[in-house]
Amino acid sequence: MLQCCTICGRTISDRELHETLENHIIDAIGQEHPEWMESDGACARCVEHYRRILARRREPPIRRSTPWWRRLFPWL
């Protein structure tokens, strides 16, 4: 049977629908889509999208090195 993902609107089969999700993914989806309910489930693409977003939030920020011109001209 075909269904519509309530997050992205894609038409998906029952097998593609994730009905059991981790709490942190449920929270992230709920923040961006307040109308979404956990019982609606989410398609695999949306679940992966939110996993990537949450993984990026947990990564430490990239430490940028000093630009070359700042090392040569520190008074600028």
N, C-alpha and C positions, 0 to 999 in steps of 0.2 A: 504494500500500500504506500502511496506517495503522500508526503506531508510537506509543509512549508516551515523552514527554520524561522522562528519568530525573531531572531536577532538579525540575520542578513537577508532573509526573504528567499533564499535559494530553495528550490524544490528538491527534496531528498527522499530516499527510501527509508523505511523503518530501521533497516540495518545500519544506516549512516547516523542515526540519531543517538546521541549520548544522553542517556536519561539519568545516570548517576555521575555526579561531578564532585570534585574536591571542593571543600568549603572556600578556599581562597579564590578559586575560579568563579564560584557562585557569587561571592562578594564583588569581584571585579566586574562581572557582567551586570550585576544589579546596580552598580554605580553609574554605568554608562546607559543602561536600559532599564529605568525604574519600572516600566510596564511589564517587563519580563518576569516570569515566575519560574521557579526551579522545576516545577512539574512540566513545563513546556519542553524542557531539554534543550539541546543545542547540537548543531551539526558538527562534524569532525573538524571542518575548516575553522569554525568560530572557536571551538575549544582550543585548537592549536594556536590560533591568533592570541587568545588571552594567556595561554601558557608562555608564549614568547614575550608578551608585554610584561608579565610578572617576573620572568627571568631577567629581563633587562633592568627592572627596578632593583633587583637584588645584586646585580653586578656592581663592583666598586667603580666609581667614576674614573675615566681615563686620565692619567696624569700627563699633562702636556709639558714638554720640555720648553725651556726658555728659547724664544726665537733667536736666530743667529744674529740679527741686527741688534738685539738687546745686549748680547754678550760683547759685541764690538763697540757699541755706543750706549753704555749704561746710563748716561745722563739724559737720554731722550725720554 
